Amino acid sequence: MTNYLSVILLRLEGPMQAWGIGSRFTDRHTEAEPTKSGVIGLLSSALGRSRDEDISDLSSMVMAVRVDREGDIVYDYHTTLDVLRAKAKGKITSSKLGTVVSRRFYIADACFLVGLFSNKEDLLTELIKALEYPKWPIFLGRKSFPASSPLLLSPKLIRKPLELTMKAFPWQGRKKDKRPKKLRLIIECEFGEGEPKLDVPVSFATREYLNRYLRTEFISTESLMDGE
């Protein structure tokens, strides 16, 4: 992993973010940091790709996440009226309508540094342009969660290994906040070297996903470069 070059960096920061995996019922959970499926969805929106278009080039990128501000996981209630109910045999009927109350979890006041590597430099260059001038609106996991700052951190490709970049790039927290001593870093690794997570999208149209493997470590903020 340490030999990967040509990286782009994103800062995902906003009042609210939600990065769920597989929650489809009344409780819609979120992971504690951005998922690969969520980031690829964000990039697809910037590129103007529809749900049924090929995303294999985006899914093949290697992703790392550094948590510069953890935020808090909270939830709110959503009420949906006139929901169709099923009979005992599973057939939906319009004669039985009901109200459904769901809990939707989100991350409040968090900031993440996301690094993406690909050996396809044309793709990374295209992503840089798309993030500067997105074709469709960009949001942080849900359409009601906009970013509070520009996503792209560099208008040019960063030609350093992905892991080294994530361990050296300046801290992205607010100036008024006290810098933490350590930051959580989640990096993709080879099969069997980390914990599996089912969040690599094969198709958004059919909701097919594959596993990737993640290694988590904590890095000292003393090793980070000073901000500009």
N, C-alpha and C positions, 0 to 999 in steps of 0.2 A: 504493500500500500504506500510506502514512503517514497516511491519513485514516480508517482503521478505528477505530471506537470500540466500547465494550462488550466487554470482555475478561474471561476467567477464567484464573487461573494455577494450575498444578499443580507440585508438587515430586515428582519421581520419584527416590527414593533407596532403596537397599537393598543387602544384601551381594552379591546377584547379579541381573543383568538380562539379557534376551536379546531382541533386536529384529531378527529375521531377515526376509529377502525371498526367497522362492522356493526355499529349501533343502528338498529333499524326499528326499534319499538318505542315504548314510552320513555325510556331513559336513554338519552343521547349523550354518551360519555366523550371525553377528550383525553388524549395522551398529554403528558407533561411537556412535550416539545413537538415541533413540527414533524409530521410524517412524510415519507417520500411520496406517497400517493397525493397528499395535500399540496406539496410543493410542485409536483408535476402538473396537477390540476391548475395551479396558479400560473405556471409557465405556459400551459396550453391556452389559457385564457389570453395571456399577453400575445401569443402568436396568432390567435384567432382560429384555433383548431376546434372543430366540433367534437362531440363525444364519441362519434363512431370513426374518427380518423386514427391512423396509425400513430402510436406513441412509443414505439419500441426504441427509437433513438433517445428519447428523454428518459425512459426507464433504465437504459443501459448506463446512464451516468452514475458515478460514485458520489455519494452525498455524506457530508459530515455536518453536525450541528453543535454549536457552542452556546451554552446558556449564559448569557451575560446578565440577565435579570430574570429570576425564576418566576415571579408573578404568583398569583393565588388562583387555585382552582375553585370556582364557585358555580352556582347554577341559578336559573330562573325558571318560572313556570310558563308553559304555553298551553292555551286552551283552544281546542278545535271543535267547532260545532257541526252538527248534522253529519256525523261519520257513519258510513254504511256498516252494518253489522251482519255477521254470518249466522245462518241457521245451524242447527246441530250437525247437519250433513256437510257443512262447509260451503254451502251456496250463499252467495251474497244476495241480500234482499234490500230494496229501497224502502220497504215498509217499516223497518226498524232502524231508526236513526238515533244516534247517541252523542254524548259529549266526551271527549278524551282530553285528559290533562296529562301533559308530559313534562319531564324535567330535562332541561338542556344545559349541559355543563360547558363551561368555557374557562379560558385562562385570562385573568385580569392583570393588566399592567405588566406584561412580560416583554422581554427583548431577546431575540435570538440571532446569532450569526450563523448563516447557512453557507457552506462551501460546496460547489459542484465541480466535479472533474469529468472531462470527456476527452478521448483522443481524436474527436472530430472537431477541429478548431472552427470549421465553418459553422457548425451548430452553435458553439458558444458565442461566436460573433453575431449570429442571428438572434440569439437570446438577449445579448446586450442591447441590440437595437430595439427589440420588442419590449424590453423592460423600460427603456427610455420613452418609447412611444407605443404603449400597448393598444392592440386592436379592440379588445374587450376589457371591461372593468376588472381590476385586480382586487381581491379581498383575501382576508386571512382565515380561510377555512369555511366561512359562511358569507353570504352576500351582504349581510348587515354589518360585517366586521371589516372596515377599511383600514389600510395602513396609515399610521400617523406621520411617517417620514418616508423619503424616497427609498425604494428597495435596493437599487443597484449601488454598490459601494465603490466601484471603479469602472470607468468607461473603457478600460483596456483589459485584456487578459492578464492575469497574474501568473507569471512563469516561475512558480515555486511549487514544490510538492504540496499536496493537499493538506496532509497532517501538519507539516511544518508551518504552513500558512495559518491554519486554525490555532496553532499554539503560539503564534507571534503577533497576529494582527491586533491593533489597538482595541482596548476595551470599548464597547459601544454603549455603556450605561450613561445616565445623565450626569452632568457635571456636579449637580447639587447632591447627588447620592454618594455615599461612602463606597469606595471600591472594595468588593469582597476579596478575601485572601485567595480563594480558589474558585474556579469555574468548572462546571460539569461539561465534558466533551464526549459526544457520541459519534463513533466512526464506523463506517461499514468495513467489514472484514471478510475473510474467506470462510467457507463452509466449515463448521466445527470449531471456529475460533471465538465465537461470541453467541449471544442469545438471538434466537430467530424472532422475526416480526413479519407478519403477513400484511405488508403494505407496499408491495411493488405492483403497480397496476399493469395488467396486460391489455385490458380494454375497459374504458369507463362506460361504454354502452352496455356491455354484458356483465359488468361488475366482477371481472376475474382478476385475481391477485396471486402473486407468488411471494415466497419468503425471501428475506435478506437477513444477514447476520450482523449484529451490532456489538461493538466493544465500548464500554463506558469507562472513562477515567477522569480524574480531577487534576487540573493543571493550576500552577501558581500564577497569579496575576503579575508577579515580579518578572516573569519571563516575557511579558507582552511588550511590544514596542510602544513608545509614547505616541499619543495622538498628535495630529497636526495643530 
